[in-house]
Amino acid sequence: MKEDETVHSHGMEIGIYSLADLRPNPHTGETISAKQRIEEIIEAAKLADESGLDVFGLGEHHRFDYAVSSPSVVLSSISQVTKRIKLTTATTVFNTNDPVRLYEDFATLDLLSNGRAEIIAGRGAYLESFPLFGYDVKNYDELFEENITLFQKLNEEKNVTWEGNFRSPLQHADIVPRAFQDKLPLWVGVGSTPQSAARAGRLGTGLVVVTFGKDYLVYKDLVDIYRQEADKYGVSPTEIKVAVSGHTYLSNTAEQAKKEFFSYHSSYWRLMNADQEEIRNDFEQITSEKGSLFVGSSQQIIEKILHQYELFGHQRFMAQIDIGGMPFKTVVENIERLATEVAPVIRRETKK
């Protein structure tokens, strides 16, 4: 087993995340309310905490087919019914979030949770937040760069003087409250863009590799670019962190898992691909041994995660386990399998 100096002494962290999509159950046609979806997400986080998982993440969207537009609010609720699990976004749309408000919100979450708050920064799969908050999409990349660098400054300094291009300047501004932790852990989520992986390395953030729809070997280039840039810019090895995330479904056998999961994945696929039907052959490919989806028996998922660990040397695995109108009972079963059958083996095999 490959050793990595930054792997946690207790082994790889194992977590789950939700994007809170609101899709009809493909078997019943029922779509639950946003209220019920949020309540179930809080219950899932509570179960993950009680089951010993390490991280819970929640995404941000501003559309009627997603239930959560303010992860900090829902994560604050979760902080009050959990004890130890880390609470992160998955992801925060940095292009259209004000960095000062964002820092204040998550510093507050950090205080409420006794130092469990984290942020994963992303550029977003959709563009609805740009007109909603008064930003021009032509400044897509420039906004992200400015906002994440300002956030890092706010994370470091209590009193900030700063000037940029897209928001009002700061003159000896008090940034309060301060987080419980010395700094809020910051990651950048990357799906396929080498420039984004390079930026994460240059800025010294963690890297979250979002695997979706490809042979997972293609993501090694992103991890290599990230580490090369971090080394080039003198980032401390202790700051270099890699996480891998992906859709996950566990059952007794690979065939049973694929059979059960296909309808939910297809429902989610139509949401992401303008109601186009998913082709079964494509699904078979991305759930294969080298595919990017973690679908199979617990042993098969263990083998896939450990093989990826040989490639990436990552410190965290995050499973998206509640997509496409999946009933909550099935979500619970997946969390329990992940926590009791997969996580202990992964931690043992990746422990220093």
C-alpha positions as CSV (number, residue, x, y, z in Angstrom):
1,M,0.0,0.0,0.0
2,K,1.3,3.4,-0.9
3,E,2.2,5.6,2.0
4,D,1.5,9.3,1.9
5,E,2.9,11.6,4.5
6,T,-0.2,13.7,4.7
7,V,-2.7,10.8,5.2
8,H,-4.3,11.1,8.6
9,S,-2.9,8.9,11.3
10,H,-6.2,7.2,11.6
11,G,-6.4,6.5,7.9
12,M,-8.4,8.0,5.1
13,E,-11.4,10.1,6.1
14,I,-14.7,8.8,4.7
15,G,-17.7,11.0,4.3
16,I,-21.0,11.6,2.4
17,Y,-22.5,14.6,0.7
18,S,-25.8,15.8,-0.8
19,L,-26.6,18.3,-3.5
20,A,-30.3,18.2,-2.3
21,D,-31.7,17.6,-5.8
22,L,-35.5,17.4,-5.9
23,R,-36.4,14.6,-8.4
24,P,-39.4,12.4,-8.7
25,N,-39.0,8.9,-7.4
26,P,-38.7,6.9,-10.7
27,H,-40.8,4.1,-9.3
28,T,-43.7,6.1,-7.8
29,G,-43.5,9.4,-9.6
30,E,-43.6,11.3,-6.3
31,T,-41.4,14.3,-5.7
32,I,-41.1,15.2,-2.0
33,S,-41.2,18.8,-0.8
34,A,-38.2,21.0,-0.2
35,K,-39.1,20.9,3.5
36,Q,-39.1,17.1,3.7
37,R,-35.8,17.0,1.6
38,I,-34.0,19.3,4.1
39,E,-35.4,17.3,7.1
40,E,-34.1,14.1,5.6
41,I,-30.7,15.6,4.9
42,I,-30.4,16.6,8.5
43,E,-31.4,13.0,9.5
44,A,-28.8,11.6,7.1
45,A,-26.1,13.8,8.6
46,K,-27.1,12.8,12.1
47,L,-26.9,9.1,11.1
48,A,-23.5,9.6,9.4
49,D,-22.2,11.2,12.7
50,E,-23.6,8.4,14.9
51,S,-22.2,5.8,12.5
52,G,-18.7,7.2,12.8
53,L,-18.3,8.8,9.3
54,D,-15.9,11.7,9.2
55,V,-17.4,14.4,6.9
56,F,-20.8,15.6,5.8
57,G,-21.1,17.9,2.8
58,L,-24.0,20.0,1.3
59,G,-24.2,21.7,-2.0
60,E,-25.5,25.1,-3.1
61,H,-28.0,25.7,-5.9
62,H,-30.6,28.4,-6.7
63,R,-33.2,26.4,-8.7
64,F,-36.6,24.8,-7.9
65,D,-35.2,21.4,-8.6
66,Y,-32.8,21.7,-5.7
67,A,-33.8,22.2,-2.0
68,V,-30.8,24.0,-0.6
69,S,-29.6,27.5,-1.6
70,S,-28.0,28.3,1.8
71,P,-25.7,25.5,3.0
72,S,-24.5,27.5,6.0
73,V,-28.0,27.6,7.4
74,V,-28.7,23.9,7.0
75,L,-25.3,23.0,8.2
76,S,-25.8,25.1,11.3
77,S,-29.0,23.1,12.1
78,I,-26.9,19.9,11.5
79,S,-24.2,21.2,13.9
80,Q,-26.8,21.1,16.7
81,V,-27.8,17.5,16.3
82,T,-24.2,16.1,15.6
83,K,-21.1,15.9,17.8
84,R,-18.0,15.1,15.8
85,I,-18.6,15.0,12.0
86,K,-16.9,17.7,9.9
87,L,-19.4,20.0,8.1
88,T,-18.5,21.3,4.6
89,T,-20.1,22.7,1.6
90,A,-20.1,20.7,-1.6
91,T,-19.7,23.2,-3.2
92,T,-20.0,26.9,-2.5
93,V,-20.3,28.9,-5.7
94,F,-17.5,31.4,-5.1
95,N,-18.1,33.4,-8.3
96,T,-21.3,34.9,-6.9
97,N,-20.9,34.8,-3.1
98,D,-19.6,37.8,-1.2
99,P,-16.4,36.7,0.5
100,V,-17.0,38.8,3.6
101,R,-20.5,37.5,4.2
102,L,-19.3,33.9,3.4
103,Y,-16.5,34.1,5.9
104,E,-18.8,35.5,8.6
105,D,-21.4,32.8,8.0
106,F,-18.9,29.9,8.2
107,A,-17.0,31.4,11.1
108,T,-20.4,31.4,12.9
109,L,-21.0,27.8,11.9
110,D,-17.5,27.0,13.1
111,L,-18.3,28.5,16.5
112,L,-21.6,26.7,16.7
113,S,-20.0,23.4,15.8
114,N,-16.8,23.7,18.0
115,G,-14.5,23.9,15.0
116,R,-16.0,21.5,12.5
117,A,-16.7,23.9,9.5
118,E,-15.1,23.6,6.1
119,I,-15.7,25.1,2.7
120,I,-15.3,23.6,-0.8
121,A,-15.1,26.3,-3.4
122,G,-16.5,25.7,-6.8
123,R,-17.5,27.6,-9.9
124,G,-20.9,26.0,-10.2
125,A,-22.5,23.7,-12.8
126,Y,-25.3,26.3,-13.5
127,L,-25.3,30.0,-14.1
128,E,-28.6,31.1,-12.4
129,S,-26.7,32.8,-9.5
130,F,-25.1,35.4,-11.8
131,P,-28.2,37.4,-12.7
132,L,-29.8,36.6,-9.3
133,F,-27.0,38.4,-7.4
134,G,-26.2,41.0,-10.0
135,Y,-23.0,39.6,-11.6
136,D,-22.0,39.4,-15.2
137,V,-21.3,35.8,-16.4
138,K,-18.6,37.2,-18.7
139,N,-16.5,37.7,-15.5
140,Y,-17.0,34.1,-14.5
141,D,-13.3,33.2,-13.9
142,E,-12.2,36.6,-12.8
143,L,-14.9,36.7,-10.1
144,F,-13.8,33.3,-8.8
145,E,-10.1,34.3,-8.6
146,E,-10.8,37.6,-6.9
147,N,-13.3,36.1,-4.4
148,I,-11.2,33.1,-3.4
149,T,-8.0,35.2,-2.8
150,L,-10.0,37.7,-0.8
151,F,-11.5,34.9,1.3
152,Q,-8.1,33.6,2.0
153,K,-7.0,37.1,3.2
154,L,-10.1,37.3,5.5
155,N,-9.3,33.8,6.8
156,E,-5.9,35.0,7.8
157,E,-6.4,38.5,9.1
158,K,-8.8,40.0,11.7
159,N,-8.6,43.6,10.2
160,V,-8.5,43.8,6.5
161,T,-7.6,46.5,4.0
162,W,-8.2,45.4,0.4
163,E,-9.3,46.6,-3.0
164,G,-10.5,44.6,-6.1
165,N,-12.6,45.0,-9.2
166,F,-16.0,43.5,-8.3
167,R,-16.9,44.6,-4.8
168,S,-16.4,47.7,-2.6
169,P,-13.0,48.1,-1.1
170,L,-12.3,47.3,2.6
171,Q,-10.5,49.9,4.8
172,H,-9.3,48.5,8.1
173,A,-12.5,46.4,8.2
174,D,-13.1,44.2,11.3
175,I,-13.9,40.7,10.1
176,V,-16.1,39.1,12.8
177,P,-16.7,36.8,14.3
178,R,-13.5,34.9,14.0
179,A,-13.7,31.1,13.5
180,F,-13.2,28.7,16.3
181,Q,-10.3,27.1,14.2
182,D,-7.2,29.2,13.4
183,K,-8.3,29.1,9.8
184,L,-11.4,27.6,8.1
185,P,-10.2,24.7,6.0
186,L,-10.7,25.6,2.3
187,W,-10.8,23.2,-0.7
188,V,-11.4,23.7,-4.4
189,G,-13.6,21.3,-6.2
190,V,-12.4,20.3,-9.7
191,G,-14.2,18.2,-12.3
192,S,-12.1,18.3,-15.4
193,T,-10.2,21.6,-15.7
194,P,-6.4,21.5,-15.4
195,Q,-6.3,25.3,-14.8
196,S,-8.6,24.9,-11.7
197,A,-6.3,22.1,-10.3
198,A,-3.3,24.3,-10.9
199,R,-5.0,27.3,-9.1
200,A,-5.8,25.1,-6.1
201,G,-2.1,24.2,-5.9
202,R,-0.9,27.7,-6.4
203,L,-3.3,29.0,-3.7
204,G,-2.5,26.2,-1.3
205,T,-6.0,25.0,-0.8
206,G,-7.1,21.4,-0.7
207,L,-8.3,19.7,-4.0
208,V,-11.5,17.8,-4.3
209,V,-11.6,15.7,-7.5
210,V,-15.3,15.3,-8.6
211,T,-15.4,12.1,-10.6
212,F,-18.3,11.9,-12.9
213,G,-18.8,10.1,-16.2
214,K,-15.2,9.1,-17.0
215,D,-12.5,6.5,-16.5
216,Y,-11.1,7.5,-13.2
217,L,-7.5,7.2,-14.5
218,V,-8.0,10.6,-16.3
219,Y,-8.2,12.4,-13.0
220,K,-4.6,11.5,-12.1
221,D,-3.4,14.3,-14.3
222,L,-5.4,16.8,-12.2
223,V,-3.9,15.5,-9.0
224,D,-0.4,15.6,-10.5
225,I,-0.9,19.2,-11.7
226,Y,-2.2,20.2,-8.3
227,R,0.8,18.8,-6.4
228,Q,3.3,20.2,-8.9
229,E,1.9,23.7,-8.6
230,A,1.8,23.5,-4.8
231,D,5.4,22.5,-4.8
232,K,6.3,25.2,-7.3
233,Y,4.7,27.9,-5.0
234,G,6.3,26.5,-1.8
235,V,3.1,25.3,-0.3
236,S,3.7,23.3,2.9
237,P,3.3,19.5,2.5
238,T,0.9,19.6,5.4
239,E,-1.4,21.9,3.4
240,I,-1.6,19.6,0.4
241,K,-4.8,17.6,0.7
242,V,-6.7,15.6,-1.9
243,A,-10.2,14.3,-1.7
244,V,-12.1,12.1,-4.2
245,S,-15.8,12.3,-4.6
246,G,-18.4,10.4,-6.6
247,H,-21.9,8.8,-6.8
248,T,-22.0,5.8,-4.6
249,Y,-24.4,2.9,-4.3
250,L,-23.8,-0.3,-2.3
251,S,-25.7,-3.6,-2.5
252,N,-25.0,-7.3,-2.1
253,T,-23.5,-7.8,-5.6
254,A,-22.4,-5.6,-8.5
255,E,-25.3,-6.6,-10.7
256,Q,-27.9,-6.0,-7.9
257,A,-26.3,-2.6,-7.2
258,K,-26.4,-1.6,-10.9
259,K,-29.9,-2.9,-11.3
260,E,-31.2,-1.0,-8.3
261,F,-29.3,2.2,-8.9
262,F,-29.8,2.7,-12.6
263,S,-33.3,4.3,-12.3
264,Y,-32.1,6.8,-9.7
265,H,-29.0,7.7,-11.7
266,S,-31.0,8.1,-14.8
267,S,-33.4,10.4,-13.1
268,Y,-30.4,12.5,-11.9
269,W,-28.9,12.2,-15.4
270,R,-31.9,13.8,-17.0
271,L,-31.7,16.7,-14.5
272,M,-28.1,17.3,-15.5
273,N,-28.5,16.7,-19.2
274,A,-31.7,18.6,-20.3
275,D,-34.0,15.6,-19.9
276,Q,-32.0,13.4,-22.2
277,E,-32.4,9.7,-21.5
278,E,-29.3,7.9,-20.1
279,I,-28.0,5.1,-22.3
280,R,-27.6,1.8,-20.5
281,N,-24.2,1.1,-22.1
282,D,-22.9,4.4,-20.8
283,F,-24.1,3.6,-17.3
284,E,-22.4,0.2,-17.5
285,Q,-19.1,1.9,-18.5
286,I,-19.1,4.4,-15.7
287,T,-19.9,1.7,-13.1
288,S,-17.3,-0.7,-14.4
289,E,-14.0,-1.5,-12.6
290,K,-12.3,1.6,-13.9
291,G,-15.4,3.7,-14.2
292,S,-15.9,6.8,-12.0
293,L,-19.1,5.7,-10.2
294,F,-18.7,3.7,-6.9
295,V,-21.5,1.2,-7.6
296,G,-21.2,-2.4,-6.4
297,S,-20.8,-4.6,-3.4
298,S,-19.0,-3.3,-0.3
299,Q,-15.9,-5.3,-1.3
300,Q,-15.8,-3.9,-4.8
301,I,-16.1,-0.4,-3.5
302,I,-13.3,-1.1,-1.0
303,E,-11.1,-2.3,-3.9
304,K,-11.9,0.7,-6.1
305,I,-11.1,3.2,-3.4
306,L,-7.9,1.5,-2.5
307,H,-6.8,1.3,-6.1
308,Q,-7.5,5.0,-6.5
309,Y,-5.5,5.6,-3.3
310,E,-2.5,3.9,-5.0
311,L,-2.9,6.5,-7.8
312,F,-3.9,9.6,-6.0
313,G,-2.6,9.2,-2.4
314,H,-5.7,11.0,-1.3
315,Q,-6.7,11.7,2.3
316,R,-10.5,11.8,1.9
317,F,-13.3,9.9,0.1
318,M,-16.8,11.5,-0.2
319,A,-19.8,9.6,-1.4
320,Q,-22.8,11.2,-3.0
321,I,-25.5,8.7,-1.9
322,D,-29.0,10.3,-2.3
323,I,-29.7,11.3,-5.9
324,G,-32.5,11.0,-8.4
325,G,-35.5,10.7,-6.1
326,M,-34.1,7.9,-4.0
327,P,-36.3,7.1,-1.0
328,F,-34.8,7.9,2.4
329,K,-34.9,4.3,3.5
330,T,-32.5,3.4,0.7
331,V,-30.2,6.4,1.6
332,V,-30.1,5.1,5.2
333,E,-29.1,1.6,4.0
334,N,-26.3,3.0,1.9
335,I,-24.9,5.1,4.8
336,E,-25.0,2.1,7.1
337,R,-23.1,-0.1,4.6
338,L,-20.5,2.6,3.9
339,A,-20.0,3.2,7.6
340,T,-19.9,-0.4,8.8
341,E,-18.6,-2.4,5.9
342,V,-16.4,0.0,3.9
343,A,-15.0,2.7,6.1
344,P,-13.2,0.5,8.7
345,V,-11.3,-1.4,6.0
346,I,-10.3,1.7,4.2
347,R,-9.1,3.4,7.3
348,R,-7.1,0.3,8.4
349,E,-5.5,-0.1,4.9
350,T,-4.5,3.6,4.6
351,K,-3.3,4.1,8.2
352,K,0.3,5.0,8.7
